[in-house]
Amino acid sequence: MRPVGAIGNLRGGVAGALSGSEAAGAGHGAYTKTGRFVRSVVVSSSLLPVIAAILVSGLVVQLVAHRLKVPSVIFYLLIGVVLGPEVLGLVTLDTFGSGL
């Protein structure tokens, strides 16, 4: 049986510390100069403006709710309907894939 984890990295070299898919290079990521596998997150360029719009609208909603002295959840629900598939269609099930 081969040691796995930090001890495996010391005893069995880099290959001993990596799982099968990482050792084979499967998935998204790269090996550093020290031989450590680092996963990278692949984000679509069309997804970044959507996330930015959601964050900005959340800040605006919070400011408006604070100024009008009403619960912000009311405005969060309204902005969700506006940004969702019912009105603008900016956020749909296809936008975030299986992450939503």
C-alpha positions in Angstrom: 0.0 0.0 0.0 1.4 3.4 -1.0 1.1 6.4 1.4 -1.1 9.2 0.3 -1.2 12.9 1.3 1.5 15.0 2.8 3.4 11.9 4.0 3.1 10.4 0.6 4.6 13.5 -0.9 7.7 13.0 1.3 8.1 9.2 0.9 6.6 8.4 -2.5 7.5 11.5 -4.4 4.9 13.7 -6.2 3.2 10.8 -7.9 2.5 9.2 -4.5 0.6 12.2 -3.3 -1.6 12.6 -6.3 -4.8 10.7 -7.0 -5.2 8.9 -10.3 -6.9 11.6 -12.3 -4.4 14.3 -11.1 -1.4 12.1 -11.8 -2.8 11.4 -15.3 -3.3 15.2 -15.8 -7.0 14.9 -16.3 -9.2 17.9 -15.5 -8.3 21.6 -15.5 -5.1 22.5 -13.7 -1.4 22.6 -14.0 1.7 21.4 -12.2 3.8 24.1 -10.4 7.6 24.1 -10.5 7.7 22.1 -7.3 5.5 19.4 -8.9 2.3 20.2 -7.1 -1.0 19.9 -9.0 -3.1 23.1 -8.8 -6.6 23.2 -10.1 -7.8 26.2 -12.1 -11.3 27.5 -12.3 -12.6 27.9 -15.9 -15.1 30.8 -16.1 -16.8 31.8 -19.2 -16.2 35.4 -20.3 -20.0 35.9 -20.6 -20.5 34.8 -17.0 -18.4 37.6 -15.5 -20.7 40.5 -16.6 -23.7 38.6 -15.2 -22.1 38.1 -11.8 -21.1 41.8 -11.8 -24.6 42.8 -12.6 -26.0 40.6 -9.8 -23.5 42.1 -7.3 -24.1 45.7 -8.3 -27.9 45.3 -8.2 -27.6 43.7 -4.8 -25.7 46.8 -3.5 -28.2 49.2 -5.1 -31.1 47.3 -3.6 -29.5 47.4 -0.2 -28.9 51.2 -0.4 -32.5 51.8 -1.6 -34.0 49.7 1.1 -31.9 51.4 3.8 -32.9 54.8 2.5 -36.6 54.0 2.4 -36.4 52.1 5.7 -38.1 49.0 4.5 -36.8 45.4 4.6 -34.3 44.7 1.8 -35.7 41.3 1.1 -38.7 42.9 -0.7 -36.3 44.5 -3.2 -34.2 41.4 -3.5 -37.2 39.5 -4.6 -38.2 42.2 -7.1 -34.7 42.4 -8.6 -34.7 38.6 -8.8 -37.8 38.6 -10.9 -36.4 41.5 -13.0 -33.1 39.8 -13.7 -34.5 36.3 -14.0 -36.1 34.6 -17.0 -39.5 36.3 -16.5 -38.4 39.8 -17.5 -34.8 40.4 -18.7 -33.7 36.8 -18.9 -30.2 37.7 -17.6 -30.1 34.9 -15.1 -31.5 31.5 -16.3 -30.8 27.9 -15.6 -28.4 27.8 -18.6 -26.4 30.8 -17.3 -24.8 28.9 -14.4 -25.2 25.4 -15.8 -25.2 22.8 -13.0 -24.0 25.3 -10.4 -27.5 26.8 -10.0 
